[in-house]
Amino acid sequence: MERKAVGMPVTQVDAGLAGYRRRIDAIDDRILAILGERFAVIREVAAYKEPRGIPAVIPDRVVEVRERCAARATAHGLEPDFVRALYDLMIEEACRMESRLMTGPKSRLL
């Protein structure tokens, strides 16, 4: 059974979307590269914090980062609540990574 969108066969719809999909894929690749860069810095932060006895999770900083980004959301055409939810996920993983790195073997810090 062939899907149709507004009376068009799916092959025509897919062909029309191909350029958009390529652009989205390229943007996704950039997002992943930036996330990799962000988490590389988090590994450096863990290496800095551990010998100084600074805790992995600093609640005030978590709120500061999330709210700073949410406040900039609308300037980028995004909903602040979406950005908060996204940053909650990223910060949760960052804190988990820092905690794991700071309590694990020292060779894992960098």
KOLNU-178734 format. One line per field, with one value per residue (C-alpha): residue in one letter; x, y, z. Coordinates in nm, 2 decimals. Layout:
// residues N
res [A:...]
east [X:...]
north [Y:...]
up [Z:...]
This chain:
// residues 110
res [M:E:R:K:A:V:G:M:P:V:T:Q:V:D:A:G:L:A:G:Y:R:R:R:I:D:A:I:D:D:R:I:L:A:I:L:G:E:R:F:A:V:I:R:E:V:A:A:Y:K:E:P:R:G:I:P:A:V:I:P:D:R:V:V:E:V:R:E:R:C:A:A:R:A:T:A:H:G:L:E:P:D:F:V:R:A:L:Y:D:L:M:I:E:E:A:C:R:M:E:S:R:L:M:T:G:P:K:S:R:L:L]
east [0.00:0.15:0.14:0.02:0.06:-0.19:-0.25:0.12:0.29:0.54:0.83:0.75:0.71:1.05:1.22:1.09:1.22:1.56:1.73:1.58:1.68:2.04:2.05:1.90:2.15:2.44:2.31:2.28:2.64:2.74:2.53:2.70:3.04:2.96:2.82:3.15:3.34:3.12:3.17:3.55:3.55:3.34:3.62:3.87:3.64:3.63:4.01:4.03:3.76:3.88:4.22:4.07:3.78:3.52:3.20:3.09:2.74:2.70:2.32:2.34:2.55:2.31:2.02:2.24:2.33:1.98:1.82:2.09:2.01:1.64:1.66:1.82:1.58:1.33:1.61:1.68:1.31:1.29:1.06:1.22:1.06:1.20:1.55:1.52:1.42:1.71:1.96:1.82:1.92:2.26:2.34:2.22:2.46:2.74:2.70:2.69:3.00:3.19:3.09:3.20:3.53:3.60:3.53:3.69:4.05:4.25:4.36:3.99:4.00:4.17]
north [0.00:0.33:0.63:0.95:1.31:1.56:1.34:1.28:0.94:0.90:0.89:1.24:1.36:1.20:1.36:1.70:1.65:1.52:1.86:1.95:1.61:1.66:2.00:1.85:1.57:1.82:2.02:1.71:1.62:1.97:1.93:1.60:1.76:2.05:1.80:1.61:1.93:2.02:1.69:1.70:2.02:1.84:1.58:1.86:2.01:1.68:1.66:2.01:1.95:1.61:1.70:2.02:1.84:2.04:1.83:1.71:1.86:2.22:2.28:2.66:2.62:2.37:2.62:2.90:2.71:2.59:2.93:3.12:2.91:2.92:3.30:3.29:3.04:3.28:3.47:3.15:3.06:2.81:2.76:2.82:2.51:2.30:2.44:2.37:2.01:1.97:2.12:1.91:1.60:1.74:1.86:1.53:1.34:1.59:1.55:1.17:1.18:1.41:1.19:0.87:1.02:1.17:0.85:0.61:0.54:0.86:0.77:0.82:1.20:1.30]
up [0.00:-0.10:0.14:0.01:0.14:0.01:-0.29:-0.37:-0.38:-0.10:-0.35:-0.47:-0.11:-0.02:-0.32:-0.22:0.13:0.04:0.04:0.38:0.52:0.40:0.57:0.90:0.89:0.85:1.14:1.35:1.27:1.40:1.71:1.79:1.73:1.97:2.23:2.20:2.26:2.56:2.72:2.66:2.86:3.13:3.15:3.21:3.48:3.66:3.64:3.79:4.07:4.19:4.35:4.50:4.66:4.47:4.44:4.09:4.13:4.23:4.24:4.20:3.88:3.74:3.78:3.64:3.33:3.26:3.31:3.12:2.81:2.86:2.87:2.53:2.38:2.22:2.04:1.86:1.79:2.06:2.36:2.70:2.84:2.56:2.63:3.00:2.93:2.69:2.93:3.22:3.01:2.92:3.27:3.42:3.20:3.26:3.64:3.60:3.39:3.64:3.94:3.76:3.65:3.99:4.18:3.92:3.82:3.78:3.43:3.32:3.40:3.08]
